[in-house]
Every structure is written in C-alpha cells, then in structure tokens.
Amino acid sequence: MNYGEELCTYEELKKKIETYINYYNTKRIKQKLASMSPVNYRLHTSQLTA
C-alpha cells in the first residue's frame, strides 16, 4: 500500500486502509459483475429476487 512512500503513523495507515476498502467495495467497477461495483451488484441482484 505504501510502496515508494514515506513511512506514516499508525493512524494515517489505518485511514489509508479504510479509504482503500471503501473504494474497493463501493467504487471499483468489475467487468465480471456487469460493470458494477460489488455493492451495486449485490443491491441490483437483491432487487431482482425481491
């Protein structure tokens, strides 16, 4: 995560990891998931079965 960057404090690292996890689950578009983020895909499929 911090390759090539200066070392940071625990709190800064924790914030960067939380930001990345949020991006990974809510913003990242995955082609296998019909070009949706994982969260959007789950919401979409749950609406189809309801």
N, C-alpha and C positions, 0 to 999 in steps of 0.2 A: 504494500500500500504506500509506503513512504520511500520507495526506491529512488535514489537520487535527490532526496530532500533532506534538509537538516533534521536532526532529532527533535522531537517535540515532547511536551509533558504528557502525562497520563490522561489528563482531562482533554487536551487537544486531540490526542489519538482516539479517545473514546468518541468524541464528537465527529471526527472524520469517519470512523467506522459506522456510527449511527446514520450519518448522511449517506454513505455508500449503500447501506442496507435499504434505506428508504428509496434511493434511486433504483436499486436492483429490483425491488418488488413493485414499485409504482410507476416508474418512468421508462424503464428499459423495454424496448419493443422486441419481441421474439417472433421470428417468422413461423416457427412451428405452432405458435399459439394464435394463428390467424392475424399476425402483425399487431397483436395487442400486448400490453404488459401483463404479467402474471395476475395481478389483482383484477384488472379489467376483464381478463379472460374468465376468471372464476365468477365474477359478477354476471357476465354475459351468459355463461353456461347454466348458472343457477336460475336465471330468469327464464331460460328455455324450458327447464324442467318444472317450473312452478305453475 
